[in-house]
Amino acid sequence: MTIVELKNVSKKIRGVTVIDDISMTLSSDRVAGLRGINGSGKTMLMRLIAGLILPTGGTIKIDDKLLGKEITFPESIGILLENPAFLDSYSGFQNLKMLASIRDQIDDDQINQTLKFVGLNEESAKKKYKKYSLGMKQRLGIAGAIMEQPDIVILDEPTNSLDTSGVELVKEIVRHEKERGAVVIIACHDADILDELADEIYYLEEGTLVKTTREVKQA
């Protein structure tokens, strides 16, 4: 069981408060949805949980380990942030292999299986990233987030640039990651998708948590 605990978390950038006194507890086997307009703080909150930035105030703990002090980053995490960046001159497979080499936990077969899972066939896997369509780039970004079967999966607008089949794939992936036992955190501009997938939805306005809706998904 993985527990992500935020207590009174705040973040200021150049004197401006972008996250203001947020507390929440996220756990395995559940999908947490983040809802709010652009600039409401969703992406900033995800970056804080991922350890990409540190809070100005409050604490973030991953399984009782203090982020930024006892651990630099969550020990097992996969992240898709908006506009995933890969090397243009590398193929899709090569980009994921380079990413996987950091932890050296998965082999080429597992990378290829993940590429297939997100809808990138063998031909696509061999194609250079600079020749990818926007939808293919998004699928590769999702593959990078889930390929190591991390304990925490963060997906920021995962349906961007995807067609109907791609959106259905995202839903399948979120359900799969939840069933596998991951903490899944998803921000999506499509309210219907969040209503369908999330076990709880956190509403953000101007960096403040204004409301939480629990058990929104039909059984």
N, C-alpha and C positions, 0 to 999 in steps of 0.2 A: 504494500500500500504506500503510495506516494502522496505526501501532503505538501501543498504550497500555502504558506500562511503570510498574509500581509497585515501589518498592524500600523495604523496611523501613518501610512506612507504618503509623503509629499515630495514634490520635485519642483525646484525653481531653476529656470534658465535665464541668465542675464537679468536676474531680479524679478522675473515674471513667473508666477505660480502656474504650472501646467498640470500638475497633479496635486490634489488638495485633500489630505487626511483620509485616505482610502484604506479600509480594512475589509478583508475577505479571506475565506479559507476554501481552497480548491483541493479536490481529492481524486484518486484513481477511480476509474469506471464511470466517470461523469464528464459531461460536456458543458463547459461554461461559455456562454455567449456574451459578447460585449456589443452593446448597441449605443449609438449616438451619432450625431452629425459629424462631418469632417471638422477636425480641430477640437473635438470633445475630449480627447485624451486617450483614445483606445490604443493607438499605436505606441504612444509613450508608455502606457501601462505595460504593454507587452514587452517593450524594450527593458523596462525595469525588472520584470519577472525573469527575463532571459539573462540578466546581468550585463547587458550591453551598456547600460548607464546605471549609476548608483543613486539611490534616493537622497534628497537633501535632509529629510526627516523621516522617522519611523524605521521599521525593520521588515525585511523579507526573509523568511526561512524556508528552506527546502529540506523536508525531513529533519527538522530541528537544527539544521546547519545554517548559520547566519550568512546570507549572501553578501559578499564584499569584504568579509572578515574571515570566517572559517572556510568558505569556498569562494573562488573568484567567479565561477559560473556554475549553474546547475550541472550536476555530474552526468546527467543523461537527458538531453534535450534536442529537439528538432524544431527548426524555425523556418517559416515562410513569411517574410515581410514583403510589403508591396515592392514591385519592380525588382525581382530577384536578379542578382548580378552574377554572371558566369564569364569565363574567358571566351571571347569570340572565336579565337583560332582553334579551340579545342572542340571535340565532338561532345555530344550529350553524355556519352559513356565516360569519356576522358575527364569531363568536369566532375562527375560524381565520383569517379575513382580517386581523383586528387583530393576531394573533400573527405572521402572515406579513409584515405591514408593517414589523416590526422590522428584518428583513434585506432585504426587498423583492427576493426572488429568484424568486418564483413568481407567476403571474397567477391570475385567477379561475377559468379553465378547469382549471388544475392542482389548485386547491383542490377544485373540484367533482368532478374525477376521483378524488381521494383519498377524498372523502366516499362516493362510489359504491363504491370499492374496499373500504371497511370496512363496507359494508352500510347506509349511510344514504342513502336515496333523496332525490329533490328535495323532496318534502313534508317529510321529516324535517329536511333542511338549512335549511328556512325556519322551522321551529318554534322557539320560544324555548326556551332551555336549561332554564329552570325547569320546563318541561313534559316534559322528557326522562325516560324510565325509567332505572333504574340501568344496564341493559345499553347503552342508547343513549349515556349519558354515558361509559361505558367505551370504546365504539367511537369517540366523538369524541376522547377522550384519545389513543387509538392513532393516529388520523388526524393529530393535532397533532404526534405524535412522528416520523411518517414522511413528512409531506407535502413537505418540502424535500429529500428524499433525502440525509440527512446521512451523514457518514463513520462516525459512532458512533451506534448506536441502543440506548438503555437502556429496558428494559421491566420494571417492577416489578409482579409479579402481574397480567399482562395479561389473564388469563382470569377475573378477578373479575367476578361479576354477569352472566356470559355463559352462554347456553344452549349446547347441543351444537353447533349450527351456528356460533355465535360462537367456540367453542373451536377448531373446525376452521379458521375464518378466521384466528385467531391463528397457528396452525401454518403456514398458507399465507403469511402476512405474514412470519414469521420466516425461512422458506425463501427468500422473494423478496428480503428484505433481505440475506441472506447471499450469494445469487447475484449481487446487484447489486454486492457488494464491500464491504459495511459490516462494521464490528466490531459484533457483536450481543451484548449482555449481558442475560440474562434471569433473573429470580428467579420461581419458581413453586412453589406448595405441592403441586402434583400431580407426584409423582416420575415417573410414566409419561411425562408431557409432556416433562420435562427429558431423560429417557433417550432419547426419540424425536428430540429436536431438537438437543441439545447435542453439540459436538465434544469438549468437556471440561467436567467438573463440578467446581466448587470447593466443598468442604464447610466450613462455618463453624460454630464453637461458641464462644459467649461472646466474639465479636470476633476469634477466632483461626482461621487457616486450618489445619485439621487433616488434610486429605487432598485430593488431586486425582485424579480419574479421567479418563483421556484416551481418546478414540476409543470412546465408549460407544455411539454410534449405528451401527446396521447399515448397511453400504454398499448 
